[in-house]
Amino acid sequence: MPKTVIHVFHDDDDALATGTRVAQRIQEIAPDHGSGVEVFCFGPAQRRLSGEGGGEPVATFNRQVDELIAGGVVVGACVNAARADGTEGELIRRGLNLRVARDEFLRFTLEQATVITF
């Protein structure tokens, strides 16, 4: 099945809110087209999953991540970064799929996914 991966890397307000919103919008129509959507948070954006700092934009980002997970979208993040930041347990409880980033990026290639980075 074709897949679009939204890679949220940057932690500026626009990248956080827009990347996750684009994923939500694509998910609205992807099943009708036999396609899937996945989100992968990494780098500076992954640190914002803790909800610390950033005010309303970070709250919006986290709300949208939780909505994506609740809607059945796989949302991933780097397990090594989560361990280093002390957020592994929290992210697992929220339903994030923690994997080694290197392996995930290679998987996206092997699956011939379209990856869009914010």
GIUR-V391161 format. One record per backbone hydrogen bond with DSSP energy under -1.0 kcal/mol. CO is the residue of the C=O (numbers start at 1). NH is the residue of the N-H. E is the energy in kcal/mol with one decimal. If there is no record, write none. Layout:
CO NH E
CO NH E
This chain:
2 36 -2.3
3 114 -2.5
4 38 -2.1
5 116 -2.9
6 40 -2.7
7 118 -2.8
8 42 -2.2
9 45 -2.4
12 16 -2.3
13 17 -2.2
14 18 -2.8
15 19 -2.1
16 20 -1.4
17 21 -1.6
18 22 -3.0
19 23 -1.7
20 24 -1.8
21 25 -2.5
22 26 -2.7
23 27 -2.4
24 28 -1.2
26 29 -1.3
26 30 -2.4
30 33 -1.6
30 35 -2.3
31 34 -1.4
36 4 -2.3
38 6 -2.9
39 76 -3.2
40 8 -1.9
42 45 -1.0
43 47 -1.2
46 49 -1.6
47 50 -1.1
48 51 -1.7
55 59 -2.0
56 60 -2.8
57 61 -2.2
58 62 -2.5
59 63 -2.4
60 64 -2.7
61 65 -2.3
62 66 -2.4
63 67 -2.3
64 68 -2.4
65 69 -2.3
66 70 -2.5
67 71 -1.7
68 73 -2.6
69 72 -1.8
74 39 -2.6
75 97 -2.9
76 41 -3.1
77 99 -2.2
78 82 -2.1
79 83 -2.4
80 84 -2.3
81 85 -2.3
82 87 -2.5
87 91 -2.7
88 92 -2.3
89 93 -2.4
90 94 -1.7
91 96 -2.4
92 95 -1.2
97 77 -1.6
99 79 -2.2
100 104 -2.0
101 105 -2.7
102 106 -1.8
103 107 -2.3
104 108 -2.5
105 109 -1.6
106 110 -2.8
107 111 -2.4
108 113 -2.5
109 112 -1.5
114 5 -3.4
116 7 -3.0
